[in-house]
């Protein structure tokens, strides 16, 4: 069996504020939106990552936290500054991390920690843990 794709959906009563949050900071597009469920594409290309949010339905419990959505961004400092100026709740301070990223985390209205980051060279301590894919990547 091969997994062809994966997605995640967060159940939240704060769907309208979640939409505002992602619209404000990411180039969103909605491939599916029926009012109580929305699939948010974080970019305008077909290959852009997607995340789902839905209002509680048929006894499904709301998301209770404890997850981080990791987003690789082109300008982590600019989006950090933008979110700070807008008063968003920064829950992980902006930092250069020895495992090889510069990033920060912000809480979205559903309680998801959105970790925005870009790659930087890892320290010698963490370089040993980086593994290459066992499958050749295109162009490699």
C-alpha positions as CSV (number, residue, x, y, z in Angstrom):
1,X,0.0,0.0,0.0
2,X,1.3,3.5,-0.9
3,X,-0.1,6.6,0.8
4,X,-0.8,9.0,-2.0
5,X,-1.5,12.1,0.1
6,X,-2.4,13.1,3.7
7,X,-4.3,15.9,5.2
8,X,-5.4,17.0,8.6
9,X,-8.7,18.6,9.7
10,X,-9.2,20.5,13.0
11,X,-12.6,20.7,14.6
12,X,-13.3,24.1,16.0
13,X,-16.2,26.3,16.9
14,X,-14.0,29.3,15.8
15,X,-14.2,28.6,12.1
16,X,-14.8,32.3,11.0
17,X,-11.9,33.6,13.0
18,X,-9.7,30.7,11.7
19,X,-10.5,31.8,8.2
20,X,-9.6,35.5,9.0
21,X,-6.3,34.4,10.5
22,X,-5.1,32.3,7.5
23,X,-6.4,34.8,5.0
24,X,-4.5,37.6,6.7
25,X,-1.1,35.9,6.7
26,X,-1.0,33.3,3.9
27,X,-2.0,33.4,0.3
28,X,-5.1,31.2,0.8
29,X,-7.5,29.7,-1.6
30,X,-10.5,27.5,-0.8
31,X,-10.8,24.3,-3.0
32,X,-13.9,23.3,-0.9
33,X,-16.1,25.4,1.4
34,X,-19.6,24.3,2.5
35,X,-19.9,26.8,5.4
36,X,-19.3,24.4,8.3
37,X,-16.2,22.7,6.7
38,X,-13.5,24.5,4.8
39,X,-10.3,23.2,3.1
40,X,-7.8,26.0,3.1
41,X,-5.0,25.8,0.5
42,X,-1.9,27.8,1.8
43,X,-1.0,29.1,-1.7
44,X,-2.5,29.3,-5.1
45,X,-0.8,26.4,-6.8
46,X,-2.3,22.9,-7.0
47,X,0.7,21.5,-5.0
48,X,0.4,24.0,-2.1
49,X,-0.3,22.4,1.3
50,X,-3.9,22.1,2.5
51,X,-5.4,22.0,6.0
52,X,-9.0,21.5,6.9
53,X,-11.1,23.1,9.6
54,X,-14.7,22.3,10.5
55,X,-17.3,23.2,13.0
56,X,-18.3,20.4,15.4
57,X,-20.7,18.0,13.6
58,X,-22.6,14.9,14.8
59,X,-21.0,14.7,18.2
60,X,-17.4,15.2,17.1
61,X,-15.4,16.9,19.9
62,X,-13.6,20.2,19.2
63,X,-9.8,20.1,18.9
64,X,-8.2,20.3,22.3
65,X,-4.7,21.5,21.3
66,X,-1.3,19.7,21.4
67,X,-0.4,19.9,17.7
68,X,2.0,22.0,15.7
69,X,1.4,22.8,12.0
70,X,4.9,23.4,10.5
71,X,5.1,25.8,7.5
72,X,8.2,26.5,5.6
73,X,8.0,30.1,4.5
74,X,10.2,32.3,2.3
75,X,10.6,35.2,4.7
76,X,10.2,34.1,8.3
77,X,11.4,37.4,9.7
78,X,8.8,39.4,7.7
79,X,5.9,37.2,8.7
80,X,7.0,37.2,12.3
81,X,7.1,41.0,12.3
82,X,3.7,41.2,10.6
83,X,2.2,38.9,13.2
84,X,3.8,40.7,16.1
85,X,2.5,44.1,14.9
86,X,-1.0,42.6,14.5
87,X,-0.9,41.4,18.2
88,X,-1.0,37.7,17.4
89,X,0.0,35.4,20.3
90,X,3.6,34.3,19.7
91,X,4.0,31.1,21.7
92,X,7.5,30.1,20.5
93,X,9.9,33.1,20.2
94,X,11.8,33.6,16.9
95,X,15.1,31.9,17.1
96,X,17.9,30.3,15.1
97,X,17.7,26.6,16.2
98,X,20.7,24.2,16.2
99,X,18.7,21.5,14.5
100,X,18.7,23.7,11.3
101,X,15.8,26.2,11.2
102,X,15.0,29.8,12.0
103,X,11.5,29.9,13.2
104,X,8.7,30.9,15.6
105,X,5.3,29.6,16.6
106,X,2.0,31.5,16.8
107,X,-1.3,30.2,18.1
108,X,-4.2,30.3,15.6
109,X,-7.8,30.8,16.7
110,X,-8.4,27.0,16.8
111,X,-5.5,26.4,19.2
112,X,-3.1,25.1,16.6
113,X,0.5,26.2,17.0
114,X,1.6,27.4,13.5
115,X,5.3,27.1,13.4
116,X,6.7,29.2,10.6
117,X,10.3,28.5,9.7
118,X,13.1,28.5,7.1
119,X,16.1,26.2,6.8
120,X,19.5,27.3,8.1
121,X,22.6,25.2,8.5
122,X,22.4,22.8,11.4
123,X,25.0,22.7,14.2
124,X,27.5,19.9,14.1
125,X,25.6,18.3,17.0
126,X,22.4,18.0,14.8
127,X,24.0,17.4,11.4
128,X,24.4,13.7,12.2
129,X,20.7,13.2,12.5
130,X,19.8,14.5,9.0
131,X,18.9,11.6,6.7
132,X,18.7,11.5,3.0
133,X,15.7,9.9,1.3
134,X,16.1,6.3,0.3
135,X,14.3,7.2,-3.0
136,X,16.1,9.4,-5.5
137,X,14.5,12.8,-5.7
138,X,13.8,14.3,-9.2
139,X,16.8,16.1,-10.5
140,X,19.2,14.4,-8.1
